[in-house]
């Protein structure tokens, strides 16, 4: 009929003047942030083919990464992959991407890619043909903060398209 000589966890924490709260605060202060918070969303992994010298492509990638995408960049140009993935040349731009089976051509806003992944239409992907000023990667002070109208197109597997979302741009005073 002896007593337990081993201290309980509660006894040990009391003796060490610890609490769960102090432990968590201490670990956070020491830099032990849970790994789950440091990782990006793996479902937003996107492959991007671009020319290694293209600055607007880099700006578009930065735009995507700020929206939670994890980019793998292939600096080999995009003409070959665009053709291989089935995106018609008439929708061509300076970079081509692939995410969850969808082809993304050009300066498509991250919000439209996220919406595409949410609604999951039967389609080849999205395209912003050309390089419209005001689209992500083609925006900011380097372009005089100009915003031209552009459409994000939903490209079907047969090569046809329809407007997925329109961006109206801004009217400028004529000189």
C-alpha positions in Angstrom: 0.0 0.0 0.0 2.6 2.4 -1.0 2.1 5.7 -2.7 3.1 6.5 -6.2 6.6 7.9 -6.1 6.7 9.0 -9.7 5.5 12.5 -10.2 2.6 13.0 -12.6 2.9 15.2 -15.7 0.8 17.9 -13.9 3.2 17.7 -10.9 6.2 18.1 -13.3 4.7 21.1 -15.1 3.8 22.8 -11.9 7.3 22.2 -10.6 8.8 23.6 -13.8 6.3 26.5 -13.6 5.1 25.7 -17.1 1.8 26.0 -18.7 0.7 24.9 -22.2 0.3 28.6 -23.0 3.9 29.4 -21.9 5.2 26.4 -23.8 3.4 27.4 -27.1 4.6 31.0 -26.7 8.1 29.9 -26.0 8.3 27.5 -29.0 6.9 30.2 -31.3 9.4 32.7 -30.0 12.1 30.2 -30.6 11.0 29.8 -34.2 9.3 26.5 -34.0 6.4 27.4 -36.3 4.4 24.3 -37.2 5.4 23.1 -40.7 1.8 23.1 -41.9 1.8 26.9 -41.7 5.1 27.2 -43.7 3.9 25.0 -46.6 2.0 26.3 -49.6 -1.1 24.6 -50.8 0.0 21.6 -52.8 -3.2 21.6 -54.8 -2.1 25.0 -56.3 1.1 23.6 -57.8 1.4 25.1 -61.3 4.0 24.4 -64.0 4.9 27.5 -66.1 6.8 27.5 -69.4 8.3 30.9 -70.3 11.3 32.6 -72.0 14.1 33.1 -69.5 14.4 36.7 -70.5 10.8 37.7 -70.1 10.2 40.2 -67.2 6.4 40.3 -67.5 6.3 36.5 -67.1 8.2 36.8 -63.8 5.8 39.5 -62.7 2.8 37.2 -63.5 4.5 34.3 -61.5 4.9 36.8 -58.5 1.2 37.6 -58.8 0.3 33.9 -58.7 2.6 33.2 -55.7 1.0 36.0 -53.7 -2.3 34.2 -54.2 -1.0 31.0 -52.8 0.2 29.2 -56.0 3.4 27.2 -55.9 5.2 27.7 -59.3 7.6 25.4 -61.0 9.2 27.4 -63.8 10.6 25.9 -66.9 12.8 28.5 -68.7 12.6 27.0 -72.2 10.0 29.1 -74.0 6.4 28.1 -74.5 5.7 27.6 -78.2 6.4 23.8 -78.1 4.5 23.1 -74.9 1.5 25.3 -76.0 1.2 23.1 -79.1 1.7 19.8 -77.2 -1.0 20.8 -74.7 -3.4 21.6 -77.5 -3.8 25.3 -76.9 -4.5 26.9 -80.3 -1.9 29.5 -81.4 -4.6 32.1 -81.9 -4.8 32.3 -78.0 -1.0 32.6 -77.7 0.9 34.7 -75.2 4.4 34.8 -73.7 3.9 32.0 -71.2 1.9 28.7 -70.8 1.0 26.9 -67.6 -0.5 23.7 -66.5 -2.5 23.1 -63.3 -4.7 20.2 -62.4 -5.1 19.2 -66.1 -6.0 22.8 -67.2 -3.9 24.8 -69.6 -3.4 28.5 -68.7 -2.2 30.7 -71.5 -1.0 34.3 -70.9 -1.7 36.8 -68.2 -4.7 35.2 -66.6 -5.6 36.7 -63.2 -5.1 34.3 -60.2 -8.7 34.8 -59.2 -9.9 33.3 -62.5 -7.6 30.3 -62.2 -9.0 29.7 -58.6 -12.5 30.0 -59.9 -11.8 27.6 -62.8 -10.5 25.0 -60.2 -13.6 25.5 -58.1 -16.2 25.0 -60.9 -14.1 22.5 -62.9 -15.8 22.9 -66.3 -15.1 20.5 -69.1 -12.6 22.6 -71.0 -9.0 22.8 -72.1 -8.3 25.9 -69.9 -8.1 29.7 -69.8 -6.4 32.2 -72.0 -5.7 35.9 -72.2 -4.4 36.2 -75.7 -1.6 38.7 -76.4 -0.2 40.8 -73.6 -2.9 43.3 -72.6 -1.7 46.2 -70.5 -3.4 46.1 -67.1 -3.5 42.3 -66.9 -1.4 40.7 -64.1 2.2 41.0 -64.9 1.5 43.7 -67.4 0.4 46.3 -64.8 1.8 48.9 -62.5 3.8 52.1 -62.8 6.1 50.7 -65.5 3.0 50.7 -67.8 1.9 54.1 -66.6 -0.8 52.4 -64.5 -2.7 52.0 -67.7 -5.5 49.4 -67.7 -6.8 48.3 -71.1 -9.9 46.1 -71.5 -9.3 42.4 -71.9 -11.2 39.1 -71.7 -10.3 35.9 -70.0 -11.4 33.2 -72.4 -12.6 29.7 -71.5 -11.0 27.6 -74.3 -12.8 24.4 -75.2 -11.1 21.2 -76.2 -12.3 21.7 -79.8 -10.5 25.0 -80.0 -13.5 27.2 -79.6 -13.8 29.8 -76.8 -16.2 31.9 -74.9 -15.7 34.8 -72.5 -15.1 33.5 -68.9 -14.7 37.0 -67.5 -14.3 40.5 -69.0 -12.1 43.2 -67.5 -13.3 46.6 -68.8 -10.2 48.7 -68.4 -10.2 52.4 -67.7 -11.2 55.2 -69.9 -8.5 57.7 -70.5 -8.8 61.3 -71.5 -7.9 61.9 -75.1 -5.3 64.6 -75.8 
